[in-house]
Amino acid sequence: MPIIDLGYRRWAGARSVRPLRWLAISSTSLHLVWRAPWLRRLLMLAWLPSIPVGLSFFAYEQSLQNFEWRQLLAGVFTNMFNRPDISARIMADPLEARHDIWAMLLLAFFRYPQSLNMVVLFGMVAPRIISYDLRSRAYLLYFSRPLSVTEYMLGKAMVLIVLLAMTCTVPALGVYAIGLALSPDTSTILQTWDMPLRIVAASATLAIPTAALAILYSAFTTESRYAAFAWFTTWALGWVAYGTLTSSELAAAGPAILIDDRVRLVSPYHVLGEIQAAVFGALPTGSDPLSAILLVSVVTIAAVIVSHYRIASQLRV
Amino acid sequence: MSDAAVIELNDVYKRYGQRLALGGVSLRIEPGVTGLLGPNGSGKSTLIKSLMGLVATESGDGHVLGHPWPRSARAIRDLVGYLPEDDCYVAGLQGVESVQLGGRLSGLPRLEALRRAHEVMDFCDIGQERYRQVETYSTGMRQKLKFAQALVHDPPLIILDEPTTGLDPGQREALLNRIGVLAKKFGKTILLSTHILPDVRQVCDAVVILVAGRVRLSASLESMSRPATPELNLWVEEGVERLEARVQAEGIATTRRPPYELRIVGLEPEDAPRVWGWANEVGAAIRKLEPARASLEQTFVDAVREAAASGELEPRALESSKLAAAEVSHADH
């Protein structure tokens, strides 16, 4: 109980501008999810893959002066990334190949550990982000204030985007900065000045569609476990379908479509990977990411529209 | 916009599919506390949500706090404190964080919203419980929390939907007192939607009765409590028969409730000296004399009955309204 109770008092301070008030939703939701110890541990784990990527940058810079390092790096590009063309350029003139090597390393960072991190992280956080509000009718608290459904969705999506930025964008930019620090001269900056922009674009490519899909699942139910199930099932089914369709035996026996690039479209992971490869300029020659971009755009727009409708329908009682 | 009207709506229509929720609602709410009464399904919540711009109406216009309605719904929401009937909270937040969030969504800076949250929670008598998660709150505590959320940005218009639900008698009395303080001392306009008629009698200056999506009555409580035909109620301890005969000799109708009560029909309070004179003539001892007042319960039931007679309301709704009014009246007495 208060030591002194002055009763009701008026308030007449300056208010923030209305279009930015949805940021309060983001910061409060982030504050809430940050309380979970598992999330903090997961984020720390998500930073670990930046160490091998940083070491790869170190290996590349060493390869400029050391032939053995050059051979090692060429082997990595041939065996791990299936890019013998880049390996050949490394062996011929590693300085000339710097941009593509950096792009490939950063793409690998996004593509393998961080995409998987994103699936796990969003699977733990996103299902409850709207469904809890539907269950506890918190939308009445939000929409009795000067907020629109779009702003509410933006506020919630920003939570996921910030988490993704913390696991992908920030460590990738950190790795890039380390790469610059390790490089022997300032020409590196001129060669790789576009990398930060590509990192941000690749993060957006990953964040926007996945956040839209995660919010859609969460907006469909008051039981977050169902949303989590739908989220993980989407990725798992995609992987299984892609793996099945591209297995060599099946591809050899099946129709032509099975060995076509379009097979990637069955798997969200591979579709996003193709677009990210395009963002980093690391698509193999002859690949066309247009169908992947189109599919991701359609799914994102549809997810936003349906989520908007679902949330707005709560008020039509 | 008319002078002094905080809310003025004209001809508002809203349908849910085939069902008419609001059928040409026109009303005018002036500063003070206005009770919004109506049986279940009468359109109260739809009217409130329409006012807030949360549901789209088919037609109708008006003004709320000087802003054109429904065009400026967001600007209006900035000036309104809303206590919803439904339980609503952000899971995982402490009480004080929940109120702070309400403040921030209304534009208060983060620290100022926290300071203000403590201030209104003190006013709402929420003690150390403010540091507990909202999920652990009792129904009464949640009502107080919602009230604090409605006040955190110091709005000039406060809309309360069933605010006393779940409160024990002491808390209910305290909440009604707070409503009175906010209206009288701080000039807030308060729209109180409730089923509890004694609450309306205790704090409201005016009443709007909404039945089957139409406004059946909108008047000040003072004018509403005046019966259609003026009457004087007397408590006569001695000579009540003689006084009744004397009054009837003047051609004035009376009714009696033995042994002491006498009701004189058609006389205004200004006619009291005539009554004193007749009592003096016949030697009757009057202990109490007061103008008769129409009961709010009866007015409410009459409004519902009128709607039922016109076929706009199911008979079942009429019965439940009568029952509710009777129960409330009994409890009140």
Boltz contact constraints between the chains, C-beta under 6 A:
constraints:
  - contact:
      token1: [A, 1]
      token2: [B, 127]
      max_distance: 6.0
  - contact:
      token1: [A, 2]
      token2: [B, 122]
      max_distance: 6.0
  - contact:
      token1: [A, 5]
      token2: [B, 122]
      max_distance: 6.0
  - contact:
      token1: [A, 8]
      token2: [B, 123]
      max_distance: 6.0
  - contact:
      token1: [A, 10]
      token2: [B, 154]
      max_distance: 6.0
  - contact:
      token1: [A, 11]
      token2: [B, 116]
      max_distance: 6.0
  - contact:
      token1: [A, 11]
      token2: [B, 154]
      max_distance: 6.0
  - contact:
      token1: [A, 13]
      token2: [B, 112]
      max_distance: 6.0
  - contact:
      token1: [A, 15]
      token2: [B, 107]
      max_distance: 6.0
  - contact:
      token1: [A, 16]
      token2: [B, 107]
      max_distance: 6.0
  - contact:
      token1: [A, 21]
      token2: [B, 105]
      max_distance: 6.0
  - contact:
      token1: [A, 24]
      token2: [B, 104]
      max_distance: 6.0
  - contact:
      token1: [A, 24]
      token2: [B, 105]
      max_distance: 6.0
  - contact:
      token1: [A, 28]
      token2: [B, 101]
      max_distance: 6.0
  - contact:
      token1: [A, 32]
      token2: [B, 92]
      max_distance: 6.0
  - contact:
      token1: [A, 132]
      token2: [B, 91]
      max_distance: 6.0
  - contact:
      token1: [A, 136]
      token2: [B, 89]
      max_distance: 6.0
  - contact:
      token1: [A, 136]
      token2: [B, 91]
      max_distance: 6.0
  - contact:
      token1: [A, 137]
      token2: [B, 86]
      max_distance: 6.0
  - contact:
      token1: [A, 137]
      token2: [B, 88]
      max_distance: 6.0
  - contact:
      token1: [A, 138]
      token2: [B, 88]
      max_distance: 6.0
  - contact:
      token1: [A, 138]
      token2: [B, 90]
      max_distance: 6.0
  - contact:
      token1: [A, 140]
      token2: [B, 84]
      max_distance: 6.0
  - contact:
      token1: [A, 140]
      token2: [B, 88]
      max_distance: 6.0
  - contact:
      token1: [A, 141]
      token2: [B, 88]
      max_distance: 6.0
  - contact:
      token1: [A, 143]
      token2: [B, 54]
      max_distance: 6.0
  - contact:
      token1: [A, 144]
      token2: [B, 82]
      max_distance: 6.0
  - contact:
      token1: [A, 145]
      token2: [B, 105]
      max_distance: 6.0
  - contact:
      token1: [A, 145]
      token2: [B, 106]
      max_distance: 6.0
  - contact:
      token1: [A, 146]
      token2: [B, 74]
      max_distance: 6.0
  - contact:
      token1: [A, 146]
      token2: [B, 77]
      max_distance: 6.0
  - contact:
      token1: [A, 146]
      token2: [B, 78]
      max_distance: 6.0
  - contact:
      token1: [A, 315]
      token2: [B, 54]
      max_distance: 6.0
